[in-house]
């Protein structure tokens, strides 16, 4: 059985993230979302509002992964240049999009405000792109090739992700099990490495934490696309932990 | 007067960030820190615990920026491969480091625990690197060339950053002023673009938000390394806002 692996990257665009002024909330959200629907998020980049940086990142990432999700830079001001950059990356013109204009007009009829030059910026869409509806604030994102361009404001980005998710190819979900080691990471690391080598179709991660007594403890997470292999690795880790804890207790 | 621009990138290493299991807290912290000390954070990447991905990212980023800060992947388990990858990126061997071993022994004498194979992993340092002290939990980071490798646990990373910060070259600080527009972003965008063009030595960003009455509002942030140019741009924006708000009121 061949299991298709569907991969993705996130490209966060904005000076405000790199200056620290705004703390990104989209990376973790998209990461959880991808895991839930069976898409492997493989890379994230954050770049500034700089044309060359954005174009280079879009082209590098779209060549490597099934999907690229961009966030940020699609508002009405001079520093919102994501649409320009995606168009440039794909070598297509940036057109005023009739449907985007109609959406903006309908919104403005309700909320008040003029369809001025600034707001018209938000109706510029790379030629050939499909619109991604924005049920929160109107101005749409878009989808061209394997690149999905969304807003930076978390509530808007989340609504856009809900719009595109049903249309994404998804792979077999990576299932996971979490095992509390009740031991220090340094005390189980050697043996855990042996288990990891013996279970090559699983991904085993080790994450230290301080438990409720403030003692160093470890969570071990096993992930696999195969339920049987996942269960076998989990059982091997639990057996290893029983052995190691007994040795530590006896020492 | 030539002002030196000191740049940096952050490379976050870890499957747990990309799966969503762990939400990164280091990017925003390092971003604030860089802004405070006069280092321009230009790019962030997050990659998985994969040798090729880490080596490629280290080499791409160290060629482009003054400094590269890596976080994550320097613990005692098989999935901690950052030291291996940085050594490979620099083409140097990874040695057991006598000072790192001494630090680990001293720690373990107090906390209990054996200097086993897993913990010895944490004493492997790329040849030629200087250690970065870890006042929180002992196991050091390191600094080789322009790459500074730190832990992923926020408290440990923060302590390591405090260790290296006094030794970093820093540039002229980017000063900033924030101006509340009391207008919708779409109503000020066109005029703000004109001001931005007239003040090329400043960086002007526009950030929509919902104010205390839940009305759409806008924060405008001006940044510059030159206090006079910053003040001039701020004054120009305030004058523009007075004019635009008067027009909107009259409409």
Interface residues (C-beta under 8 A of the other chain):
Chain A: X12 X15 X16 X17 X18 X19 X20 X21 X22 X23 X24 X27 X28 X31 X32 X33 X34 X35 X40 X41 X42 X43 X44 X45 X46 X47 X48 X49 X53 X75 X76 X77 X78 X79 X80 X113 X114 X116 X117 X118 X119 X121 X122 X153 X174 X176 X184 X185 X186 X187 X188 X189 X190 X192 X193 X196 X197 X203 X204 X205 X206 X207 X208 X221 X223 X251
Chain B: X12 X15 X16 X17 X18 X19 X20 X21 X22 X23 X24 X27 X28 X29 X31 X32 X33 X34 X35 X40 X41 X42 X43 X44 X45 X46 X47 X48 X49 X53 X75 X76 X77 X78 X79 X80 X113 X114 X116 X117 X118 X119 X121 X122 X153 X174 X176 X184 X185 X186 X187 X188 X189 X190 X192 X193 X196 X197 X203 X204 X205 X206 X207 X208 X221 X223 X251
